[in-house]
Amino acid sequence: MNARWAGLWISSSPMAPGARSMALKARMIGRDALLKKIREVVPNAEVEYAKAIEIGAKELAEAIRARAPRKTGKYAASIEAGKIAGRNDGRAPIGIQRTKDPHAWGIFADFRWRFIEFGTKGHIIKPNKARRLAFTASDGTQVYAARVKHPGSTRRPHIFPTYRGMSKRIRSRVARAINKSLKKTFGK
């Protein structure tokens, strides 16, 4: 069973030969197996599922962008939702694991998201190839140094608290989409 996401599959079987009622049996199966079973029973469920995932991802990206710290605004502007499959634009995925799901969406942002979300410890910066570091100070003067002590940065969590706050709403939207497709198929 896939530990990240598992579903409940309910099947029915006759209680005894000649019995008029059915017994329901539930068992936990992996995400891929669950989607395969749902596709067999309800062909349009995957379309509804994909729409719900896309809407949820875009809504989450917008909420994260609204809570993102702003210095110049470039980092906040880099936060966006996108399909995971076939993505190769250099933006760092946020908390994404590998997936076989062609409909999977994720949140992408500039690589600095980790440093902003979790902060950094103080550390020494040394030149890699040159003898000295060269940079412009905040007052505009050119500075040369053999090494620099970086004080670190404080953590400014904005991604995962937003996700935790919205995850229930996103899951509900996906469940409603699948239920909607079940109702379309079986009536009611």
ZAMIVO-287482 format. One record per atom (N, C-alpha, C, O): x negated, y, z; atom name. Coordinates in pm, whole numbers, padded with zeros to 5 digits. Layout:
<rs>
      px      py      pz  atome
       X       Y       Z     CA
...
</rs>
This chain:
<rs>
      px      py      pz  atome
  -00084  -00118   00000      N
   00000   00000   00000     CA
  -00088   00124   00000      C
  -00189   00129   00071      O
  -00053   00221  -00077      N
  -00124   00347  -00081     CA
  -00097   00422   00048      C
   00018   00451   00081      O
  -00203   00454   00122      N
  -00187   00518   00253     CA
  -00142   00663   00241      C
  -00080   00716   00333      O
  -00172   00728   00130      N
  -00138   00869   00115     CA
   00011   00890   00094      C
   00068   00985   00149      O
   00075   00805   00018      N
   00214   00826  -00016     CA
   00278   00692  -00037      C
   00231   00616  -00122      O
   00377   00661   00032      N
   00445   00534   00014     CA
   00594   00560   00013      C
   00640   00661   00066      O
   00668   00471  -00045      N
   00811   00490  -00053     CA
   00883   00368  -00003      C
   00823   00265   00027      O
   01012   00381   00008      N
   01096   00273   00054     CA
   01176   00225  -00065      C
   01244   00304  -00130      O
   01168   00097  -00094      N
   01244   00041  -00203     CA
   01350  -00048  -00144      C
   01318  -00136  -00063      O
   01473  -00030  -00181      N
   01583  -00109  -00128     CA
   01636  -00196  -00240      C
   01671  -00148  -00347      O
   01642  -00325  -00213      N
   01696  -00417  -00312     CA
   01809  -00495  -00248      C
   01818  -00503  -00125      O
   01894  -00551  -00329      N
   02005  -00628  -00274     CA
   01994  -00772  -00320      C
   01943  -00801  -00428      O
   02042  -00860  -00236      N
   02043  -01002  -00271     CA
   02165  -01064  -00206      C
   02208  -01019  -00100      O
   02221  -01169  -00268      N
   02339  -01233  -00210     CA
   02303  -01296  -00076      C
   02192  -01347  -00057      O
   02398  -01293   00018      N
   02374  -01350   00150     CA
   02373  -01503   00144      C
   02286  -01566   00205      O
   02463  -01560   00074      N
   02471  -01706   00063     CA
   02540  -01737  -00068      C
   02611  -01653  -00123      O
   02522  -01858  -00119      N
   02591  -01893  -00243     CA
   02742  -01876  -00226      C
   02801  -01930  -00132      O
   02803  -01802  -00316      N
   02946  -01781  -00312     CA
   02989  -01667  -00221      C
   03109  -01639  -00211      O
   02897  -01602  -00153      N
   02932  -01493  -00063     CA
   02973  -01371  -00143      C
   02923  -01349  -00253      O
   03063  -01292  -00089      N
   03114  -01177  -00161     CA
   03035  -01050  -00131      C
   03039  -00957  -00211      O
   02964  -01045  -00020      N
   02890  -00924   00014     CA
   02742  -00943  -00015      C
   02695  -01055  -00039      O
   02671  -00834  -00013      N
   02528  -00836  -00043     CA
   02452  -00792   00082      C
   02503  -00715   00163      O
   02330  -00840   00095      N
   02242  -00796   00204     CA
   02139  -00702   00145      C
   02080  -00730   00040      O
   02117  -00591   00211      N
   02016  -00496   00164     CA
   01885  -00528   00235      C
   01882  -00553   00355      O
   01779  -00525   00158      N
   01647  -00554   00210     CA
   01556  -00437   00176      C
   01550  -00395   00060      O
   01487  -00383   00273      N
   01398  -00270   00248     CA
   01255  -00311   00276      C
   01228  -00388   00369      O
   01162  -00260   00194      N
   01020  -00286   00218     CA
   00940  -00166   00169      C
   00982  -00095   00076      O
   00826  -00144   00232      N
   00739  -00033   00193     CA
   00653  -00076   00075      C
   00594  -00185   00075      O
   00646   00010  -00026      N
   00560  -00017  -00141     CA
   00482   00109  -00172      C
   00514   00217  -00121      O
   00381   00098  -00253      N
   00298   00213  -00290     CA
   00370   00309  -00382      C
   00475   00276  -00439      O
   00315   00427  -00398      N
   00374   00532  -00479     CA
   00391   00490  -00624      C
   00497   00510  -00682      O
   00287   00430  -00682      N
   00294   00387  -00822     CA
   00402   00281  -00842      C
   00479   00286  -00938      O
   00407   00186  -00751      N
   00506   00080  -00761     CA
   00648   00137  -00745      C
   00741   00095  -00814      O
   00663   00232  -00652      N
   00794   00293  -00631     CA
   00840   00368  -00756      C
   00954   00353  -00798      O
   00751   00448  -00815      N
   00789   00521  -00937     CA
   00822   00427  -01052      C
   00912   00455  -01131      O
   00750   00316  -01061      N
   00778   00218  -01166     CA
   00918   00161  -01147      C
   00994   00149  -01243      O
   00953   00126  -01024      N
   01086   00071  -00995     CA
   01194   00175  -01024      C
   01298   00142  -01082      O
   01170   00300  -00984      N
   01269   00406  -01007     CA
   01288   00427  -01157      C
   01401   00447  -01203      O
   01177   00424  -01235      N
   01187   00439  -01380     CA
   01273   00330  -01443      C
   01347   00355  -01538      O
   01262   00209  -01389      N
   01342   00098  -01442     CA
   01490   00120  -01418      C
   01572   00094  -01506      O
   01524   00168  -01299      N
   01664   00185  -01262     CA
   01722   00315  -01316      C
   01833   00318  -01369      O
   01646   00424  -01302      N
   01694   00557  -01341     CA
   01590   00621  -01432      C
   01493   00679  -01383      O
   01608   00611  -01564      N
   01507   00663  -01657     CA
   01482   00813  -01647      C
   01369   00857  -01667      O
   01584   00894  -01618      N
   01565   01039  -01616     CA
   01515   01090  -01481      C
   01497   01210  -01465      O
   01491   01002  -01385      N
   01443   01045  -01253     CA
   01305   01109  -01263      C
   01275   01204  -01191      O
   01222   01057  -01351      N
   01086   01110  -01364     CA
   01086   01253  -01415      C
   01002   01333  -01375      O
   01178   01287  -01502      N
   01188   01423  -01555     CA
   01228   01518  -01444      C
   01169   01625  -01429      O
   01329   01480  -01366      N
   01374   01563  -01253     CA
   01262   01577  -01149      C
   01241   01685  -01094      O
   01192   01467  -01124      N
   01080   01466  -01029     CA
   00971   01564  -01074      C
   00920   01643  -00994      O
   00936   01559  -01203      N
   00831   01646  -01257     CA
   00870   01794  -01246      C
   00786   01877  -01212      O
   00996   01827  -01272      N
   01043   01965  -01260     CA
   01032   02013  -01115      C
   00988   02125  -01089      O
   01074   01927  -01022      N
   01070   01964  -00880     CA
   00927   01985  -00831      C
   00901   02078  -00755      O
   00836   01901  -00875      N
   00695   01913  -00836     CA
   00638   02044  -00892      C
   00566   02115  -00821      O
   00668   02075  -01016      N
   00618   02198  -01078     CA
   00670   02323  -01005      C
   00593   02414  -00976      O
   00798   02326  -00976      N
   00856   02441  -00906     CA
   00793   02455  -00767      C
   00759   02566  -00725      O
   00778   02343  -00697      N
   00718   02346  -00563     CA
   00574   02397  -00566      C
   00534   02476  -00480      O
   00497   02351  -00664      N
   00356   02392  -00674     CA
   00345   02541  -00705      C
   00262   02611  -00647      O
   00427   02591  -00796      N
   00423   02733  -00830     CA
   00466   02820  -00712      C
   00409   02926  -00688      O
   00567   02774  -00640      N
   00614   02847  -00522     CA
   00506   02850  -00414      C
   00485   02953  -00349      O
   00438   02738  -00394      N
   00330   02730  -00295     CA
   00213   02820  -00333      C
   00158   02890  -00248      O
   00175   02820  -00461      N
   00065   02905  -00506     CA
   00099   03053  -00484      C
   00012   03131  -00445      O
   00222   03091  -00510      N
   00264   03229  -00489     CA
   00257   03268  -00341      C
   00215   03379  -00308      O
   00298   03177  -00254      N
   00295   03204  -00110     CA
   00151   03214  -00059      C
   00119   03299   00024      O
   00064   03127  -00109      N
  -00078   03131  -00069     CA
  -00141   03260  -00119      C
  -00217   03324  -00046      O
  -00111   03298  -00242      N
  -00165   03422  -00299     CA
  -00121   03543  -00216      C
  -00199   03637  -00197      O
   00003   03541  -00168      N
   00053   03653  -00087     CA
  -00019   03662   00047      C
  -00037   03772   00100      O
  -00061   03549   00103      N
  -00129   03548   00233     CA
  -00280   03555   00223      C
  -00348   03566   00325      O
  -00335   03550   00102      N
  -00480   03550   00084     CA
  -00542   03682   00126      C
  -00485   03788   00100      O
  -00659   03676   00191      N
  -00728   03800   00227     CA
  -00772   03875   00101      C
  -00808   03813   00001      O
  -00767   04006   00108      N
  -00804   04086  -00009     CA
  -00914   04183   00025      C
  -00904   04262   00119      O
  -01020   04174  -00053      N
  -01127   04274  -00046     CA
  -01123   04350  -00178      C
  -01106   04472  -00182      O
  -01140   04274  -00287      N
  -01129   04335  -00420     CA
  -01002   04288  -00491      C
  -00958   04351  -00587      O
  -00943   04177  -00445      N
  -00824   04123  -00509     CA
  -00854   04015  -00610      C
  -00762   03948  -00658      O
  -00983   03995  -00645      N
  -01019   03895  -00745     CA
  -00991   03753  -00695      C
  -00944   03669  -00771      O
  -01021   03728  -00567      N
  -00997   03594  -00513     CA
  -00848   03562  -00514      C
  -00808   03455  -00559      O
  -00766   03653  -00465      N
  -00621   03629  -00460     CA
  -00566   03608  -00601      C
  -00476   03526  -00620      O
  -00618   03680  -00697      N
  -00572   03666  -00836     CA
  -00611   03530  -00895      C
  -00548   03484  -00990      O
  -00715   03466  -00840      N
  -00760   03338  -00894     CA
  -00674   03220  -00848      C
  -00687   03111  -00903      O
  -00589   03239  -00750      N
  -00506   03131  -00696     CA
  -00390   03106  -00790      C
  -00312   03196  -00820      O
  -00379   02981  -00836      N
  -00270   02947  -00927     CA
  -00238   02799  -00919      C
  -00321   02718  -00876      O
  -00118   02764  -00960      N
  -00074   02625  -00967     CA
  -00100   02575  -01108      C
  -00091   02652  -01204      O
  -00131   02447  -01120      N
  -00152   02390  -01253     CA
  -00150   02239  -01248      C
  -00167   02177  -01142      O
  -00128   02180  -01364      N
  -00130   02034  -01373     CA
  -00272   01986  -01347      C
  -00369   02048  -01390      O
  -00283   01875  -01275      N
  -00414   01821  -01242     CA
  -00474   01748  -01362      C
  -00593   01761  -01389      O
  -00393   01674  -01434      N
  -00441   01594  -01547     CA
  -00499   01683  -01656      C
  -00436   01780  -01699      O
  -00620   01651  -01700      N
  -00683   01721  -01810     CA
  -00734   01859  -01777      C
  -00764   01936  -01869      O
  -00743   01894  -01653      N
  -00786   02029  -01613     CA
  -00937   02035  -01611      C
  -01002   01951  -01548      O
  -00995   02134  -01679      N
  -01140   02149  -01681     CA
  -01175   02295  -01705      C
  -01244   02327  -01802      O
  -01128   02383  -01618      N
  -01157   02525  -01637     CA
  -01255   02579  -01535      C
  -01281   02700  -01532      O
  -01312   02493  -01450      N
  -01413   02535  -01355     CA
  -01359   02585  -01222      C
  -01436   02611  -01130      O
  -01229   02599  -01210      N
  -01173   02643  -01081     CA
  -01170   02523  -00986      C
  -01142   02411  -01028      O
  -01197   02549  -00862      N
  -01203   02442  -00762     CA
  -01063   02402  -00720      C
  -00981   02488  -00685      O
  -01034   02272  -00722      N
  -00903   02228  -00672     CA
  -00901   02237  -00520      C
  -01004   02216  -00455      O
  -00787   02267  -00464      N
  -00774   02280  -00320     CA
  -00715   02151  -00264      C
  -00598   02120  -00288      O
  -00796   02077  -00190      N
  -00749   01958  -00120     CA
  -00690   01850  -00208      C
  -00599   01780  -00164      O
  -00736   01834  -00330      N
  -00677   01740  -00423     CA
  -00757   01610  -00427      C
  -00880   01612  -00436      O
  -00687   01499  -00420      N
  -00746   01368  -00436     CA
  -00721   01323  -00580      C
  -00634   01378  -00648      O
  -00795   01223  -00625      N
  -00771   01169  -00758     CA
  -00633   01107  -00765      C
  -00584   01050  -00668      O
  -00570   01120  -00880      N
  -00436   01066  -00895     CA
  -00417   01014  -01037      C
  -00478   01065  -01132      O
  -00332   00915  -01051      N
  -00298   00862  -01183     CA
  -00168   00925  -01234      C
  -00128   00902  -01348      O
  -00103   01002  -01149      N
   00025   01061  -01182     CA
   00009   01169  -01289      C
  -00057   01270  -01264      O
   00068   01150  -01407      N
   00055   01251  -01513     CA
   00133   01379  -01482      C
   00111   01482  -01545      O
   00225   01372  -01385      N
   00307   01488  -01350     CA
   00254   01563  -01228      C
   00316   01659  -01183      O
   00140   01520  -01174      N
   00088   01581  -01051     CA
   00042   01724  -01075      C
  -00024   01754  -01175      O
   00077   01811  -00983      N
   00037   01951  -00987     CA
  -00049   01980  -00866      C
  -00038   01911  -00765      O
  -00133   02079  -00876      N
  -00218   02117  -00766     CA
  -00236   02268  -00762      C
  -00192   02340  -00851      O
  -00303   02314  -00657      N
  -00334   02456  -00642     CA
  -00483   02472  -00671      C
  -00565   02398  -00617      O
  -00518   02567  -00756      N
  -00656   02592  -00795     CA
  -00693   02735  -00759      C
  -00611   02826  -00765      O
  -00821   02754  -00721      N
  -00868   02888  -00685     CA
  -01018   02895  -00709      C
  -01083   02794  -00734      O
  -01071   03016  -00700      N
  -01213   03039  -00709     CA
  -01284   02954  -00603      C
  -01225   02928  -00497      O
  -01407   02911  -00629      N
  -01479   02821  -00538     CA
  -01493   02876  -00396      C
  -01516   02799  -00303      O
  -01480   03006  -00379      N
  -01496   03068  -00247     CA
  -01386   03032  -00148      C
  -01396   03066  -00031      O
  -01282   02964  -00194      N
  -01169   02935  -00105     CA
  -01213   02860   00020      C
  -01159   02885   00128      O
  -01309   02770   00008      N
  -01356   02693   00123     CA
  -01419   02783   00229      C
  -01394   02767   00349      O
  -01501   02877   00184      N
  -01570   02966   00277     CA
  -01473   03061   00346      C
  -01490   03094   00463      O
  -01371   03103   00274      N
  -01273   03194   00331     CA
  -01181   03118   00427      C
  -01152   03166   00537      O
  -01136   03002   00388      N
  -01044   02923   00470     CA
  -01109   02873   00599      C
  -01050   02882   00706      O
  -01231   02819   00588      N
  -01295   02755   00703     CA
  -01407   02836   00767      C
  -01455   02800   00875      O
  -01449   02946   00703      N
  -01558   03028   00757     CA
  -01693   02959   00733      C
  -01699   02848   00680      O
  -01801   03026   00772      N
  -01935   02970   00758     CA
  -02015   02998   00885      C
  -01988   03094   00957      O
  -02114   02914   00911      N
  -02205   02935   01023     CA
  -02313   03033   00980      C
  -02336   03053   00861      O
  -02378   03095   01077      N
  -02492   03179   01045     CA
  -02604   03093   00989      C
  -02624   02980   01032      O
  -02677   03146   00894      N
  -02783   03068   00830     CA
  -02888   03160   00768      C
  -02865   03280   00750      O
  -03003   03102   00737      N
  -03112   03176   00673     CA
  -03102   03155   00523      C
  -03085   03043   00476      O
  -03114   03264   00447      N
  -03115   03257   00301     CA
  -03258   03281   00255      C
  -03318   03384   00287      O
  -03311   03184   00180      N
  -03448   03196   00127     CA
  -03441   03190  -00026      C
  -03349   03131  -00081      O
  -03538   03251  -00093      N
  -03538   03243  -00240     CA
  -03574   03101  -00286      C
  -03653   03033  -00220      O
  -03517   03056  -00396      N
  -03546   02924  -00449     CA
  -03674   02922  -00531      C
  -03763   02840  -00507      O
  -03684   03012  -00628      N
  -03798   03011  -00719     CA
  -03887   03134  -00702      C
  -04009   03125  -00714      O
  -03827   03248  -00673      N
  -03904   03372  -00660     CA
  -03969   03381  -00522      C
  -03941   03300  -00434      O
  -04057   03480  -00504      N
  -04122   03499  -00375     CA
  -04034   03578  -00279      C
  -04044   03564  -00157      O
  -03947   03662  -00337      N
  -03862   03746  -00253     CA
  -03719   03748  -00308      C
  -03695   03724  -00426      O
  -03626   03778  -00218      N
  -03488   03801  -00257     CA
  -03473   03948  -00294      C
  -03537   04035  -00234      O
  -03391   03976  -00392      N
  -03364   04114  -00431     CA
  -03213   04133  -00435      C
  -03142   04058  -00500      O
  -03166   04236  -00364      N
  -03023   04265  -00364     CA
  -03002   04412  -00331      C
  -03092   04481  -00284      O
  -02881   04459  -00358      N
  -02846   04597  -00331     CA
  -02771   04603  -00198      C
  -02673   04531  -00179      O
  -02817   04688  -00108      N
  -02753   04703   00023     CA
  -02623   04780   00009      C
  -02595   04836  -00097      O
  -02544   04783   00117      N
  -02414   04850   00112     CA
  -02425   05000   00089      C
  -02331   05062   00039      O
  -02540   05060   00126      N
  -02557   05204   00102     CA
  -02613   05235  -00037      C
  -02634   05352  -00069      O
  -02636   05131  -00119      N
  -02681   05150  -00257     CA
  -02830   05137  -00279      C
  -02875   05145  -00393      O
  -02910   05117  -00175      N
  -03055   05104  -00192     CA
  -03091   04962  -00231      C
  -03023   04866  -00193      O
  -03197   04949  -00307      N
  -03246   04818  -00349     CA
  -03331   04760  -00236      C
  -03420   04829  -00185      O
  -03306   04636  -00197      N
  -03376   04573  -00085     CA
  -03446   04447  -00135      C
  -03391   04371  -00215      O
  -03571   04427  -00087      N
  -03649   04307  -00119     CA
  -03687   04242   00014      C
  -03735   04311   00105      O
  -03666   04112   00026      N
  -03698   04044   00151     CA
  -03740   03901   00123      C
  -03692   03839   00028      O
  -03830   03847   00208      N
  -03873   03708   00194     CA
  -03763   03613   00238      C
  -03750   03503   00185      O
  -03683   03656   00336      N
  -03568   03579   00381     CA
  -03470   03672   00451      C
  -03507   03780   00497      O
  -03345   03628   00457      N
  -03240   03708   00517     CA
  -03159   03619   00611      C
  -03125   03506   00576      O
  -03128   03671   00728      N
  -03043   03596   00821     CA
  -02898   03639   00797      C
  -02860   03752   00827      O
  -02820   03546   00742      N
  -02678   03572   00718     CA
  -02604   03543   00848      C
  -02623   03436   00907      O
  -02520   03634   00894      N
  -02452   03614   01022     CA
  -02338   03512   01019      C
  -02287   03473   01124      O
  -02299   03468   00901      N
  -02184   03378   00888     CA
  -02058   03460   00864      C
  -02061   03583   00864      O
  -01950   03390   00846      N
  -01823   03461   00825     CA
  -01715   03394   00908      C
  -01718   03273   00931      O
  -01621   03472   00953      N
  -01511   03417   01032     CA
  -01413   03347   00941      C
  -01398   03381   00824      O
  -01347   03248   00996      N
  -01248   03175   00918     CA
  -01120   03258   00907      C
  -01077   03322   01002      O
  -01062   03254   00788      N
  -00936   03323   00764     CA
  -00839   03226   00697      C
  -00815   03234   00577      O
  -00783   03134   00778      N
  -00695   03031   00720     CA
  -00569   03092   00659      C
  -00497   03167   00723      O
  -00546   03057   00535      N
  -00427   03104   00466     CA
  -00370   02997   00375      C
  -00253   03005   00336      O
  -00448   02896   00340      N
  -00402   02792   00248     CA
  -00325   02682   00322      C
  -00207   02660   00295      O
  -00392   02615   00414      N
  -00331   02500   00479     CA
  -00218   02538   00575      C
  -00121   02462   00585      O
  -00224   02651   00646      N
  -00106   02689   00724     CA
   00016   02716   00636      C
   00129   02682   00673      O
  -00006   02775   00521      N
   00104   02799   00427     CA
   00160   02668   00376      C
   00281   02651   00368      O
   00070   02575   00341      N
   00115   02443   00294     CA
   00196   02371   00402      C
   00303   02317   00373      O
   00146   02370   00524      N
   00218   02303   00632     CA
   00356   02365   00653      C
   00453   02295   00682      O
   00365   02495   00639      N
   00493   02563   00654     CA
   00592   02534   00542      C
   00713   02537   00563      O
   00541   02504   00423      N
   00629   02484   00308     CA
   00646   02338   00268      C
   00730   02309   00184      O
   00569   02247   00326      N
   00571   02107   00279     CA
   00708   02042   00294      C
   00749   01964   00209      O
   00780   02073   00402      N
   00912   02014   00421     CA
   01008   02058   00311      C
   01086   01978   00260      O
   01002   02186   00274      N
   01088   02238   00168     CA
   01054   02173   00034      C
   01144   02141  -00044      O
   00925   02154   00006      N
   00884   02094  -00120     CA
   00929   01948  -00127      C
   00982   01904  -00229      O
   00909   01874  -00017      N
   00954   01734  -00014     CA
   01105   01723  -00030      C
   01154   01634  -00100      O
   01178   01814   00032      N
   01324   01813   00020     CA
   01366   01838  -00125      C
   01459   01774  -00175      O
   01297   01930  -00192      N
   01329   01959  -00331     CA
   01307   01835  -00418      C
   01389   01806  -00506      O
   01198   01763  -00395      N
   01170   01641  -00472     CA
   01277   01535  -00444      C
   01326   01471  -00536      O
   01312   01518  -00317      N
   01416   01419  -00282     CA
   01550   01456  -00346      C
   01620   01368  -00396      O
   01585   01585  -00344      N
   01711   01628  -00407     CA
   01709   01602  -00557      C
   01811   01565  -00615      O
   01593   01622  -00621      N
   01582   01598  -00765     CA
   01604   01451  -00798      C
   01673   01418  -00894      O
   01544   01364  -00718      N
   01563   01221  -00743     CA
   01708   01181  -00715      C
   01766   01103  -00790      O
   01766   01234  -00607      N
   01907   01205  -00578     CA
   01999   01254  -00688      C
   02098   01189  -00723      O
   01966   01371  -00744      N
   02046   01427  -00853     CA
   02044   01334  -00974      C
   02147   01310  -01037      O
   01926   01282  -01006      N
   01917   01191  -01120     CA
   01988   01059  -01092      C
   02044   00998  -01183      O
   01986   01014  -00966      N
   02060   00892  -00930     CA
   02210   00915  -00947      C
   02281   00828  -00998      O
   02258   01033  -00906      N
   02401   01063  -00920     CA
   02440   01072  -01067      C
   02550   01030  -01104      O
   02354   01127  -01150      N
   02381   01135  -01294     CA
   02394   00995  -01353      C
   02481   00969  -01436      O
   02307   00905  -01309      N
   02306   00770  -01364     CA
   02423   00687  -01312      C
   02488   00618  -01391      O
   02450   00691  -01183      N
   02550   00603  -01123     CA
   02681   00673  -01092      C
   02773   00609  -01041      O
   02692   00801  -01121      N
   02815   00873  -01095     CA
   02829   00914  -00950      C
   02743   00881  -00868      O
   02932   00984  -00916      N
   02968   01033  -00782     CA
   02958   01179  -00773      C
   02985   01237  -00667      O
</rs>
